Amino acid sequence: MADSSMDIVSKVDRQEVDNALNQAAKEVSQRYDFKNVGASIAWSGESILMKANSSERVLAILDVFQTKLVKRGISLKAFDTGENEPQVSGKEYQLAGSLKEGLAGDNAKKVTKLIRDEGPKGVKTQITGEEVRATSKSRDDLQAVQALLKGADLDFAVQFTNYR
């Protein structure tokens, strides 16, 4: 019997992020506590820019956006705001956030080390580009690896694709 395999990736559905951003922008434009404070949230190139006239309002916009992301099934680990302090720009405060995608070298090594140390013994891992392929003779072992990675406290989001 052939080995079973799956790919461990860190990807974000851009359409879902766009939908969450549009919902957050609509809520910000309609909520009473955001009236007359210059509150806005929008794409700025590859990042998401939140603006308002006080740092508290910017953090409130961030909270609204994060709530929309969670409701759409997107992990907050995939959205990075850096130091999480709004920057003063003239008379307004702004905060930029970006999406983290792909398992970079260090993160891929963390995943393979975790599987090697704590996962089932029959699972082999291989780093290919920005994803990790896990192979095993048993599908149960791959499901144990999925449970292990979901339960692990990683600082990035992981998804599982090409499960065969």
C-alpha positions in Angstrom: 0.0 0.0 0.0 1.3 3.5 -0.9 2.1 6.0 1.8 -0.4 8.6 2.9 0.7 12.2 2.8 -0.4 15.8 3.5 1.0 19.3 3.1 1.2 21.6 6.1 0.9 25.2 4.9 0.3 28.7 6.2 -2.1 30.4 3.8 -4.8 33.0 4.1 -7.9 33.2 1.9 -7.6 36.7 0.5 -11.2 36.8 -0.5 -12.3 36.1 3.1 -9.9 38.8 4.4 -11.4 41.2 1.9 -14.9 40.3 3.0 -14.0 40.9 6.7 -12.3 44.2 5.8 -15.5 45.3 4.0 -17.7 44.3 6.9 -15.4 46.1 9.3 -15.4 49.3 7.2 -19.2 49.2 7.0 -19.5 48.8 10.8 -16.9 51.6 11.4 -18.9 54.0 9.1 -22.2 53.2 10.8 -21.3 53.0 14.5 -22.1 56.0 16.7 -18.8 55.9 18.6 -16.9 56.3 15.3 -18.8 59.3 14.1 -16.7 62.5 13.6 -13.4 60.9 14.6 -12.1 60.3 11.0 -12.3 56.5 11.5 -11.5 54.4 8.5 -10.0 51.0 7.6 -8.8 50.1 4.1 -6.2 48.3 2.0 -3.0 50.2 1.5 -1.0 48.2 -1.0 -0.4 44.8 0.6 -1.2 46.1 4.2 -4.3 47.1 6.0 -4.4 50.7 7.3 -6.6 51.8 10.2 -6.9 55.6 10.9 -8.7 57.7 13.5 -8.1 60.9 15.6 -7.2 59.0 18.8 -5.2 55.9 19.6 -8.1 54.4 21.5 -10.3 54.7 18.4 -7.7 53.0 16.2 -7.4 50.1 18.6 -11.3 49.9 18.6 -11.2 49.6 14.8 -8.5 46.9 15.1 -10.8 45.0 17.5 -13.8 45.3 15.1 -11.6 44.0 12.3 -10.2 41.1 14.3 -13.7 40.1 15.3 -14.7 40.0 11.7 -11.7 37.9 10.8 -12.5 35.3 13.5 -16.1 35.1 12.4 -14.9 34.3 8.9 -12.6 31.5 10.1 -9.3 33.3 9.7 -6.7 32.9 12.5 -5.5 36.1 14.2 -2.0 34.6 14.0 -2.1 35.3 10.2 -2.6 39.1 10.8 0.4 41.0 12.2 0.3 44.6 13.4 3.9 44.8 14.5 4.3 46.6 17.8 0.5 47.2 18.1 0.9 50.9 19.0 -0.8 53.4 16.7 1.6 55.9 15.2 0.9 59.7 15.1 0.8 61.1 11.6 -0.1 64.8 11.7 -3.4 65.1 13.6 -4.4 61.5 13.2 -3.3 58.1 14.5 -2.8 55.2 12.2 -1.9 51.5 12.5 -0.9 49.2 9.7 -1.2 45.5 9.7 -0.1 42.8 7.2 -1.0 39.3 6.4 1.6 36.6 7.2 1.6 33.8 4.6 3.9 30.9 4.0 6.1 28.8 6.3 9.4 30.6 6.2 12.6 28.6 7.0 12.5 29.0 10.8 8.8 28.2 11.1 9.1 25.1 8.8 11.9 23.9 11.0 9.8 24.4 14.1 7.0 22.3 12.6 9.4 19.5 11.5 11.1 19.5 14.9 7.8 19.3 16.7 6.6 16.4 14.6 9.9 14.6 15.0 10.0 15.1 18.8 6.4 14.7 19.8 4.6 13.1 16.8 4.2 9.4 15.9 7.5 7.7 15.0 6.5 6.6 11.5 5.9 10.1 10.2 8.6 11.6 7.8 8.7 15.3 7.0 10.2 17.2 4.1 10.4 20.9 3.6 9.5 22.0 0.1 9.5 25.8 -0.5 7.0 27.4 1.9 5.3 24.2 3.0 6.0 20.9 4.8 5.0 17.5 3.5 4.4 14.8 6.1 4.2 11.2 4.9 3.4 8.0 6.8 2.1 4.5 6.1 -0.8 5.1 8.5 -3.5 7.8 8.0 -4.1 7.7 11.8 -0.5 8.9 12.3 -1.2 11.9 10.0 -4.3 12.7 11.9 -2.3 12.6 15.1 0.1 15.1 13.6 -2.8 17.4 12.7 -4.1 17.2 16.3 -0.5 17.8 17.6 -0.1 20.9 15.4 -3.5 22.3 16.2 -2.9 21.9 19.9 0.7 23.4 19.8 1.2 27.0 20.7 2.7 28.1 17.4 3.0 31.9 16.6 1.7 31.3 13.1 -1.4 29.8 11.6 -1.2 26.3 9.9 -3.6 24.6 7.5 -3.5 21.1 6.0 -3.9 20.5 2.3 -3.5 17.6 -0.2 -4.5 15.0 2.3 -4.3 11.6 0.5 
